Amino acid sequence: MLYENQGEFLLYQHLADQLAVPLRTATETHYDQHETFFLSWREGCLKLLDKDLLKKGGLTVGIGPRQGEQRSWPAPKDGALAKALGRKTKTVVDATAGWGQDSLHIFRMGYELLCIERSPVMAQLLADGFKRLAQEDWVQKLQLQAPSLLTGNAIDLLATLATPPDAVYLDPMFPPKRKKSALAKKSMMILRNLLGDDEDKEQLFAAALNATGKRVVVKSPDYAEPLGGKPNESFQGKLLRYDVYLKG
C-alpha cells in the first residue's frame, strides 16, 4: 500500500493489514525501491501502480462499456461471447475475473453474475470497481445488483456453490504464442506478473464442468488447443474463440 498524503490514513492501514502487506508513505526516502507493486486511492478509485505508473494515473477496474459496446441495459446479446453463453442462460459464474472486463460485459448483457478471483490484490481492485458500479445512476435507477465477488481459488470455491449456475466462464492465462510476440497491454503484463500462467487450468476446467448446471465456456487465444478436448460448439472472435462444453 502507498499513502500519498491524501485521504484517510486509517483506510490505507486497514487495507494493508487485510492484505498483510507493508504500508509505505510517499514521504519516505526511496519508498519506491521496496515493492514491485503498490495499491493507492487516486481520483476516487483504488489503483494498482508499479514503478512506471507511480507518476502516472495507475490501473483500475474500469466500469464503463468498452469501445464498441452498447451503453444501454441490457446490452444486445449478439456477439460471440453471448452466443457461447447461450440464449437460455440466466446465471453465470466468472471463475477467472481478473480485471473484470469480461465480467462487466456479461453483467451489462443482463446476466446474474458471480465473480471469483484468486489474487487478493486483484479482488480488492474488483471490489472497488463493483462498489463504484453500484453507485452509478443507471444502476440505481434500474435497481440492479452489481456482480457478487468471492476471493479464493475457484477450484475449491466452485465446489461450494449452493446452486449450480447455468454457465461457468473461464478465461485462464495461456502462455504467449512466441517469446518475441508484440508487447501485451500493461494491464495484462501486470496481471501475468501477479498470477503467472495458470498451471492448474485443467483442474479448473474439471471443477467448472462439475459445478455448472448446463455449460462451461472457455475463452482461448486462437492458437491454443481446446482446454477440455473437442468442444460441443465454438464461436470465433477477433484473435480468440469461445469453446462451449455442454454438461451431459
Secondary structure as GFF3:
##gff-version 3
##sequence-region A 1 248
A	DSSP	beta_strand	2	3	.	.	.	ID=ss1
A	DSSP	alpha_helix	9	19	.	.	.	ID=ss2
A	DSSP	beta_strand	24	25	.	.	.	ID=ss3
A	DSSP	three_ten_helix	31	33	.	.	.	ID=ss4
A	DSSP	beta_strand	37	42	.	.	.	ID=ss5
A	DSSP	beta_strand	45	50	.	.	.	ID=ss6
A	DSSP	alpha_helix	80	85	.	.	.	ID=ss7
A	DSSP	beta_strand	91	94	.	.	.	ID=ss8
A	DSSP	alpha_helix	101	108	.	.	.	ID=ss9
A	DSSP	beta_strand	112	117	.	.	.	ID=ss10
A	DSSP	alpha_helix	120	134	.	.	.	ID=ss11
A	DSSP	alpha_helix	137	141	.	.	.	ID=ss12
A	DSSP	beta_strand	148	151	.	.	.	ID=ss13
A	DSSP	alpha_helix	154	157	.	.	.	ID=ss14
A	DSSP	three_ten_helix	158	160	.	.	.	ID=ss15
A	DSSP	beta_strand	167	170	.	.	.	ID=ss16
A	DSSP	alpha_helix	186	195	.	.	.	ID=ss17
A	DSSP	alpha_helix	201	211	.	.	.	ID=ss18
A	DSSP	beta_strand	215	221	.	.	.	ID=ss19
A	DSSP	beta_strand	233	236	.	.	.	ID=ss20
A	DSSP	beta_strand	240	246	.	.	.	ID=ss21
###
